Each structure stands twice: as C-alpha cells, then as structure tokens.
C-alpha cells in the first residue's frame, strides 16, 4: 500500500515517487489560513507542474473584483475526441483548462492567442454570461462559483474550460494522521494504484498530480478531497468497490484509462464538485453498478463516452441500483449519452434500477451516430432490468450535434445484453427545455405487451420556446408527439404531456 502521509514524508514513502514538487503558493496558503474567517474577497490560484503538458491557445488572468491584483493562471491540457462516423476512428483534440477558488466576486480576462476572434460564447447558456469582447480579449465577472466553457468562433474543441470554485472551507493539516497528503508536484505509485484504508482521506492539494487510480475497496468512512488532479491513471480515476460512506470531492480527472469514477456494490457515496475529461474509448464519466444512496452534485463531465451511466450487474458486481441523485451539474458527451440508464444487468436473477433523480442539469452536447445509442437522456433496460420511479426535473439542453433529446427503449441489444429488459415504469419529466436546431425524432419503444413502457409524464416540456402539451392547439388528427417530434409505439402506455398549470390542478384534485 502506498500512502504518503505528509509533505515531509512523501519522499520517504516506499511506494511513491515525486517527480516534481513545490510548496503551496502564498496565495493559497493565506486563503487556507483565513477560511471561514470573514466574507472578505479571496482568491486562490494553483500551479501546474512543469512536467504536465499545457496548451497555448489562451492566456487567462483573474483578480478579485473590482480592483484586486491580476494573477495569471496556469493552463492545463485536457484532450477530447470525436468519432468519424464513416470509419469508427477517433480524432483527438488538445483543449485548455484553468482553475482557481474564490470568495466574493472576480473579474476574468481571457485572451485568445491565435487571434481572429469574431464571436465568443460562454457556456452553459443558462448562466446568461455575456462577456465584454475587446478584439481577441474578453472580460467577464463571476459573483458565484461556476464551471464554464469559453468558446471562440464556434470551436468546441480548442476552447477554454474554466473551473471557478468556492474557497475550501476545511483544509487538513499535511501531518494529520488520518490524511494521505500530496502536495504540488507529480506523484506516482509503484503499481499504479493508491489503496485508501478505512477512516482515511486522500488530499490532493492544488497543483498536485497523482498518476494512480484511487482505490476504495472494502472500506468505510474514507474520501478523496482537495483541488489536485488525477491524470493518466491505469484503471480509471477513482474506483469504489464494496465500500460505504465514501466522499469524493472537487478534484479533476484528466484523460484516464477507463472511467473517471466507477462504483460497484457501494453504499452512501457522495461525489461533489468533480471535474472530468476523457478522450479514449470507453472513457465514461461516472458509472454506477449495483449501488445505493449515491449523490452526484456540482460536477462537470466532458467525456468520450457516457457522462453518467447507471447499471445493475456487470463483472463481479451484483444487486439493485437504488436512490441515486444527480444534481446541479454540467454534462457534455462528445461520444454517446450525457445520461444512460439500464443497459447491463443480471438475466439469471433480475435486478431493478429505481428511485433515480436528475435535477438542475445543463446538457451542452450529445454526439452519437448510432440510433441504438442515442439520447441526451436514455433509458434502455436490457438483461431483464426493470427501471422504475425516475424523476427528471429542470434540465436545460443546448443545441447538440447528433442524436435524440429523449430515448426510452426496452432493449434486447445482442451486442451488450443476453435478454430483453423487463420494462420502464413511472417516469416524471418536468421542465425539460431544448433550444437549438430542429430535433431528430425521439423514440419511446416498448418491446411487446409484456415488456412495456408505462406511466411516463412530461410536465412543461419546452422545445424551442413551444410548450408541448396534450391540450395545445394543433390539428385534431395530429398526435402530441408529432409536435416534438417523437415516436411512441403501441407498447407505450399512459404517456401524458401537461402544462404546469394542468399538473398543479391534477395534483390538487
């Protein structure tokens, strides 16, 4: 087990190799000491180790508003990918990332070093951030933590991802016996894993890079925290197996080999503030297998496969997946789905995915040429899985490249499944908004009468400004689904489209 305990002992740890190190910046140290002391403006910036690659498209400066001292941020290089629909090959793009913490408000200055700026967009669009554009330099102000993307001239790959997080309220002492501390610099372990014992927290300080998968196996009351980076890991960023009461904080996972986070037979897991980028095949964001009481909050996921995927049985994991909440987050799927539920399960001993909540989300993109794998929100039970009690609320979908807004299908996908799913029951989708080019046809497909989709309600579905409701004005021979457009087959039962007023009236009656 490789567990360096502090800055002083890191070099002595048998399992850890420090390739580059340094002390926390004076700005970070001062801010850490003052955490919680008052509400005065604060700004914390972090170094990028020289061993980590950078990108040269942007220069970024930040200062406490209105007249703090400008500080230049280090730029990191996440990599992103796009699949060639004709060949199946992928093209990898270099992109940019910068991050800092603040309290109060900050002014940010972004300069596009390639020049030729004709337009600038700050995403998600729902934040309503309109930067001041001065040639190739733009300025914007934030008065609350945001994860944003600055996009120049409609370039979605050579763009700037900016994580402006809240000041950490609790920073552990490096020599705390319950903390496995990694300071700024690049760290490795002998076998590519960092195994975390029960009751211990791994703390990656800002500017720290750990090239190891953080492993929680058969442990409890453990965690991962800090503002550091997991990069180039061997088996995903974080792996939680047969463990309970695990907390994963606002670290950033850069281009792992595998998923950013994988949960298997885990209970009581909180993932808050995580950032993730991937470019390799099967580069999922957060995958949950056979786990319960999971909360994903305030994450930013930009992935080369599903951003959030919920399943039951696969590999050595068995059991239902229940009580999962994903909220206050931004999802960007360069490949596959922002949200995918139900593909994998246990045909011999069927399992259930139930009590699933998705709330206050921005979906920036979805690109998937394969019709069987489309859907910004996809419910695709296979392997005799049953999906029930799903609540999706206040989700804003921006103009995506390729796919469907919603896809629900009782599937027997012989490539990934050994049997048809049992069904989908009781799905409530409220305040789902799409703004963009005309939609491709959404699909709701039951398999047969015994494997149906039942009791799906859309409340205040808004497509390009139009509220979709059964009561809307339309030709009498049109279906409500024609106006989206959506195709629901004969094995979709009790499908409703309501306005908010109609829903409230029905609830009161």
C-alpha positions in Angstrom: 0.0 0.0 0.0 1.4 3.4 -1.0 0.2 6.1 1.4 2.5 9.1 1.8 1.2 11.0 4.9 2.6 14.5 4.5 4.8 16.8 2.6 7.7 15.8 4.9 7.2 12.0 4.4 6.3 11.9 0.7 9.8 11.4 -0.5 10.4 8.7 2.1 7.4 6.6 1.2 8.4 3.4 -0.4 5.5 3.3 -2.9 5.6 7.0 -4.0 7.9 8.8 -6.5 7.8 12.6 -6.6 8.8 13.8 -10.0 8.3 17.5 -9.3 7.3 19.2 -6.1 7.0 22.6 -4.5 5.3 24.5 -1.7 1.7 25.7 -2.0 1.6 29.2 -3.3 1.5 32.1 -0.9 -2.0 33.0 -2.2 -3.3 29.5 -1.4 -1.6 29.3 2.0 -3.0 32.7 3.1 -6.5 31.8 1.9 -6.4 28.4 3.6 -5.5 30.0 6.9 -8.3 32.5 6.6 -11.0 30.0 5.6 -14.3 30.9 7.2 -12.8 34.0 9.0 -15.0 36.5 7.2 -16.7 37.2 3.9 -14.0 39.4 2.5 -13.0 38.7 -1.1 -10.4 36.0 -1.5 -8.7 34.4 -4.5 -6.7 31.2 -4.6 -4.7 30.1 -7.6 -2.7 26.9 -8.1 0.4 26.0 -10.0 0.7 23.5 -12.9 3.7 21.3 -12.5 6.2 21.8 -15.4 6.1 18.1 -16.1 2.4 18.4 -17.1 1.6 19.5 -20.7 0.0 22.8 -21.4 -1.9 24.4 -24.3 -1.1 27.7 -25.8 -4.4 28.9 -27.3 -5.4 31.1 -24.3 -4.0 33.4 -21.7 -6.1 33.8 -18.6 -5.9 36.4 -15.8 -8.1 36.7 -12.8 -8.5 39.2 -9.9 -10.8 39.9 -7.0 -13.3 42.4 -8.2 -13.3 45.3 -8.5 -9.6 46.3 -8.1 -7.6 43.3 -6.9 -4.2 42.4 -8.3 -4.2 40.5 -11.6 -2.9 36.9 -11.4 -2.1 34.8 -14.5 -3.5 31.3 -14.3 -1.6 28.2 -15.4 -3.2 26.3 -18.3 -3.6 22.6 -18.3 -4.2 20.4 -21.4 -7.2 18.1 -21.4 -7.7 16.0 -24.5 -11.1 15.5 -26.2 -12.2 13.2 -29.1 -14.7 13.0 -31.9 -15.7 9.7 -33.7 -15.6 9.6 -37.5 -19.0 8.2 -38.4 -17.7 6.6 -41.6 -14.7 4.8 -40.2 -15.2 4.5 -36.5 -11.8 6.0 -35.9 -11.4 8.9 -33.4 -9.6 12.2 -33.7 -8.1 13.6 -30.5 -8.0 17.3 -29.9 -6.0 19.3 -27.4 -8.0 21.7 -25.3 -7.5 24.1 -22.4 -8.3 24.1 -18.7 -7.6 26.6 -15.9 -9.0 26.7 -12.3 -9.0 28.7 -9.2 -11.0 29.3 -6.0 -12.6 32.5 -4.9 -14.9 34.2 -2.4 -16.9 37.4 -3.2 -16.6 38.2 -6.9 -13.9 38.0 -9.5 -13.1 39.6 -12.8 -11.7 37.2 -15.5 -9.8 38.2 -18.6 -9.4 35.7 -21.4 -7.2 36.4 -24.4 -7.4 34.1 -27.5 -3.8 33.9 -28.6 -4.5 32.6 -32.0 -6.3 35.8 -32.9 -9.1 36.4 -35.3 -11.9 36.4 -32.8 -15.3 37.1 -34.4 -17.6 35.7 -31.7 -17.4 34.5 -28.2 -19.8 32.3 -26.2 -19.8 31.3 -22.5 -21.5 28.1 -21.7 -23.7 26.8 -20.3 -26.0 29.2 -21.9 -28.4 29.2 -19.0 -25.9 31.2 -16.9 -26.6 34.1 -19.2 -23.0 35.3 -19.2 -22.3 37.8 -22.0 -18.6 38.7 -22.0 -17.3 42.1 -23.0 -15.3 41.4 -26.2 -12.3 43.7 -26.9 -10.7 42.3 -30.0 -9.1 38.9 -29.0 -9.6 39.6 -25.3 -12.8 39.2 -23.4 -13.8 40.0 -19.9 -16.5 38.7 -17.6 -17.3 38.8 -13.9 -18.5 36.0 -11.6 -20.1 36.5 -8.3 -20.6 32.8 -7.5 -18.8 29.6 -8.3 -19.2 28.4 -11.8 -17.8 25.8 -14.2 -17.9 27.4 -17.6 -16.6 26.9 -21.1 -15.4 29.9 -23.2 -15.9 29.1 -26.8 -14.3 31.3 -29.6 -15.6 31.3 -33.2 -17.8 28.2 -32.5 -14.7 26.0 -31.9 -15.9 23.4 -29.4 -12.6 21.6 -29.0 -10.0 24.4 -28.9 -11.8 26.1 -26.2 -11.2 27.1 -22.6 -12.7 25.2 -19.7 -12.6 27.3 -16.5 -13.4 25.9 -13.1 -14.1 28.8 -10.7 -14.8 27.0 -7.4 -15.6 28.1 -3.9 -12.9 28.6 -1.3 -12.3 25.3 0.6 -13.9 25.5 4.0 -11.7 22.8 5.5 -8.1 22.2 4.6 -6.5 19.4 6.6 -3.0 19.7 8.1 -0.5 17.8 6.0 0.7 15.8 9.0 -2.8 14.8 10.1 -2.6 11.1 10.8 -5.9 10.5 9.0 -4.8 12.3 5.9 -2.8 10.9 3.0 -1.4 14.3 1.8 0.0 15.0 -1.7 1.5 18.5 -2.2 2.1 20.3 -5.5 4.1 18.2 -8.0 3.7 15.0 -9.9 3.3 11.8 -7.9 3.3 8.1 -8.9 2.9 4.8 -7.1 4.7 1.5 -7.7 1.7 -0.4 -9.1 -0.5 2.5 -10.4 -3.0 2.3 -7.5 -3.4 4.2 -4.3 -5.3 2.0 -1.9 -7.1 4.0 0.8 -7.8 2.4 4.2 -11.0 2.9 6.3 -11.2 6.3 8.0 -8.5 7.9 5.8 -8.8 10.8 3.4 -6.6 11.4 0.4 -5.9 15.1 0.0 -4.6 16.3 -3.3 -3.5 19.9 -2.8 -4.0 22.4 -5.6 -1.2 21.8 -8.1 -0.7 18.2 -7.1 -0.9 15.5 -9.8 -1.4 11.9 -8.9 -0.8 9.3 -11.6 -2.6 6.5 -9.8 -6.1 5.1 -9.5 -7.5 6.0 -6.1 -9.0 2.7 -4.8 -11.6 2.3 -2.1 -12.1 -1.5 -1.6 -13.9 -3.0 1.4 -13.5 0.2 3.4 -15.8 2.8 5.1 -15.7 6.5 6.1 -12.9 7.3 3.6 -12.5 10.0 1.0 -10.7 12.0 -1.7 -10.5 15.8 -1.4 -8.6 18.8 -2.5 -8.0 20.7 -5.7 -5.5 18.4 -7.3 -5.5 16.3 -10.5 -5.7 12.6 -11.3 -4.0 12.1 -14.7 -3.2 9.2 -16.9 -4.4 6.7 -14.4 -4.2 2.9 -15.1 -7.8 1.8 -14.1 -9.9 5.0 -14.1 -9.6 7.9 -11.8 -11.5 6.6 -8.7 -12.7 3.0 -8.0 -15.1 2.3 -5.2 -15.9 -1.3 -4.5 -17.9 -3.0 -1.7 -17.5 0.2 0.4 -19.7 2.6 2.2 -19.8 6.2 3.3 -17.2 7.4 0.7 -16.8 11.1 -0.2 -15.1 12.3 -3.5 -14.5 16.0 -3.8 -13.5 18.6 -6.3 -10.5 17.0 -7.9 -10.1 16.9 -11.7 -9.7 13.7 -13.6 -7.7 14.2 -16.8 -7.8 11.6 -19.5 -7.8 8.4 -17.5 -7.5 4.9 -19.0 -11.1 4.0 -18.1 -13.9 5.8 -16.2 -13.4 8.9 -14.1 -15.3 7.2 -11.3 -16.7 3.7 -11.0 -18.9 2.5 -8.2 -19.6 -1.2 -7.6 -21.7 -2.5 -4.7 -21.1 0.8 -2.9 -23.4 2.5 -0.4 -23.6 6.0 0.8 -21.3 7.7 -1.8 -21.1 11.4 -2.4 -19.3 12.9 -5.4 -19.2 16.7 -5.2 -17.5 19.2 -7.4 -15.6 16.7 -9.5 -14.3 17.7 -13.0 -13.6 15.1 -15.7 -12.3 15.0 -19.2 -11.7 11.9 -21.4 -10.6 11.1 -25.0 -10.1 7.4 -25.1 -12.6 4.6 -25.9 -15.0 3.7 -23.1 -14.0 6.9 -21.4 -17.1 7.2 -19.3 -17.5 9.8 -16.6 -19.3 8.3 -13.5 -20.6 4.8 -13.8 -22.7 3.2 -11.0 -23.2 -0.5 -10.7 -25.3 -2.2 -8.1 -25.0 0.7 -5.6 -27.4 2.7 -3.4 -27.7 6.1 -1.8 -25.4 7.9 -4.2 -25.4 11.7 -4.6 -23.6 13.4 -7.5 -23.6 17.1 -7.0 -22.0 20.0 -8.9 -19.8 18.0 -11.3 -18.6 19.0 -14.7 -18.2 16.0 -17.1 -16.9 16.1 -20.6 -16.4 12.6 -21.8 -15.7 10.3 -24.7 -18.5 8.0 -23.7 -21.5 8.3 -21.3 -21.1 11.1 -18.8 -23.4 9.4 -16.2 -24.3 5.7 -16.5 -26.4 3.7 -14.1 -26.5 -0.1 -14.4 -27.0 -3.2 -12.2 -24.9 -6.4 -12.6 -21.8 -6.4 -14.6 -18.5 -8.2 -14.0 -18.3 -9.1 -10.3 -21.0 -6.7 -9.2 -24.5 -7.9 -8.2 -27.6 -6.2 -6.8 -30.1 -3.4 -7.5 -29.1 0.2 -8.1 -31.4 2.5 -6.0 -31.7 6.0 -4.6 -29.3 7.8 -7.0 -29.4 11.6 -7.3 -27.5 13.7 -9.9 -27.9 17.4 -9.5 -26.5 20.9 -10.2 -24.1 19.6 -12.8 -23.0 20.2 -16.4 -22.7 17.2 -18.9 -21.0 17.3 -22.3 -20.9 14.0 -24.2 -18.5 14.1 -27.2 -19.5 10.4 -27.7 -22.6 8.5 -26.5 -25.0 9.8 -23.8 -25.0 12.5 -21.2 -27.3 10.2 -19.2 -27.7 6.5 -19.8 -29.6 4.0 -17.6 -30.2 0.3 -17.6 -28.1 -1.5 -20.3 -26.4 -4.1 -18.1 -28.0 -6.4 -15.6 -28.4 -10.0 -14.4 -30.5 -12.1 -16.7 -30.5 -15.1 -14.4 -31.5 -13.2 -11.3 -33.2 -9.9 -12.5 -32.4 -6.6 -10.8 -34.0 -3.2 -10.5 -32.9 0.4 -11.0 -35.3 2.6 -9.0 -35.7 5.9 -7.3 -33.4 7.8 -9.6 -33.4 11.6 -9.6 -31.8 14.1 -12.1 -32.3 17.7 -11.2 -30.9 21.1 -12.3 -28.6 20.0 -15.1 -27.2 21.6 -18.2 -26.5 19.3 -21.1 -24.2 21.1 -23.5 -23.7 18.4 -26.1 -24.5 14.9 -27.4 -23.0 13.3 -30.4 -23.8 9.7 -31.3 -24.4 8.5 -34.9 -25.7 5.1 -33.9 -29.5 5.1 -33.5 -29.4 2.4 -30.8 -27.2 4.6 -28.6 -28.8 8.0 -28.9 -30.5 10.1 -26.3 -29.3 13.0 -24.2 -31.5 11.2 -21.7 -31.6 7.5 -22.4 -33.5 4.8 -20.6 -32.5 1.5 -22.2 -33.1 -1.5 -19.9 -31.6 -4.8 -21.1 -30.7 -8.1 -19.3 -34.2 -8.3 -17.7 -33.6 -5.0 -15.8 -36.6 -3.0 -14.7 -36.4 0.8 -14.4 -38.9 2.5 -12.2 -39.6 5.7 -10.3 -37.4 8.1 -12.3 -37.7 11.9 -11.7 -36.1 14.3 -14.1 -36.5 18.0 -13.4 -35.2 21.3 -14.6 -32.9 20.1 -17.3 -31.7 22.5 -20.0 -30.4 21.0 -23.2 -28.4 23.1 -25.6 -28.1 22.6 -29.4 -26.3 19.2 -29.7 -24.5 17.8 -32.7 -26.1 14.4 -33.3 -28.7 12.3 -31.5 -32.0 12.5 -29.8 -33.3 14.5 -26.9 -35.0 11.6 -25.2 -34.7 7.9 -26.0 -36.6 5.2 -24.0 -36.4 1.7 -25.3 -37.0 -1.8 -23.8 -34.0 -3.3 -25.4 -32.6 -6.6 -26.4 -29.3 -5.5 -27.7 -27.4 -8.7 -28.5 -24.1 -6.8 -28.6 -24.3 -6.0 -24.9 -27.2 -7.9 -23.4 -28.4 -11.5 -23.0 -32.1 -10.8 -22.7 -34.7 -8.1 -23.2 -35.3 -5.6 -20.4 -38.5 -6.1 -18.3 -39.8 -2.6 -18.6 -39.8 1.1 -17.7 -42.4 2.4 -15.1 -43.3 5.7 -13.6 -41.1 8.3 -15.2 -41.8 12.0 -14.5 -40.0 14.6 -16.6 -40.6 18.2 -15.5 -39.2 21.5 -17.0 -37.1 19.9 -19.7 -36.1 22.6 -22.1 -34.4 22.3 -25.5 -33.1 25.2 -27.6 -31.4 24.6 -30.9 -31.9 23.3 -34.4 -35.0 21.1 -35.2 -34.8 17.9 -33.3 -34.4 14.5 -34.8 -37.3 12.2 -33.9 -37.2 11.0 -30.3 -38.1 7.3 -29.7 -40.1 5.7 -27.0 -40.3 2.0 -27.8 -41.8 -0.8 -25.7 -40.6 -4.3 -26.7 -44.0 -6.1 -26.6 -47.1 -6.1 -24.4 -45.2 -7.9 -21.6 -42.2 -5.6 -21.8 -43.8 -2.1 -22.0 -43.1 1.5 -21.1 -45.8 2.6 -18.6 -46.8 5.9 -17.0 -44.5 8.5 -18.5 -45.4 12.1 -17.9 -43.8 15.2 -19.3 -44.7 18.4 -17.5 -43.7 21.7 -19.2 -41.6 20.2 -22.0 -40.4 23.2 -24.0 -38.9 22.7 -27.4 -37.6 25.9 -29.0 -39.9 28.0 -26.9 -43.0 26.0 -27.6 -44.7 24.2 -24.6 -45.7 20.7 -25.6 -49.0 19.6 -24.1 -51.8 17.3 -24.9 -54.1 20.4 -24.7 -52.0 22.5 -27.1 -53.6 23.9 -30.3 -52.9 21.5 -33.2 -54.8 19.7 -36.0 -57.2 17.3 -34.4 -55.7 14.3 -36.3 -52.2 15.2 -35.0 -50.6 13.4 -32.1 -49.0 15.5 -29.4 -45.8 13.6 -30.1 -45.8 14.9 -33.7 -45.0 18.4 -32.5 -41.7 17.4 -30.8 -41.2 15.2 -32.9 -41.3 11.9 -31.0 -42.5 8.4 -32.0 -44.1 6.3 -29.2 -45.1 2.8 -30.3 -48.2 0.8 -29.2 -46.3 -0.6 -26.2 -46.0 2.8 -24.5 -48.9 3.1 -22.1 -50.3 6.2 -20.3 -48.0 8.8 -21.9 -49.0 12.3 -20.9 -47.9 15.8 -21.8 -49.1 18.5 -19.3 -48.6 22.2 -18.8 -47.5 23.2 -15.3 -51.0 24.6 -14.6 -52.6 21.3 -15.6 -50.2 19.3 -13.4 -50.9 21.6 -10.4 -54.6 21.3 -11.0 -54.4 17.5 -11.2 -52.3 17.3 -8.0 -54.8 19.5 -6.1 -57.9 17.4 -7.2 
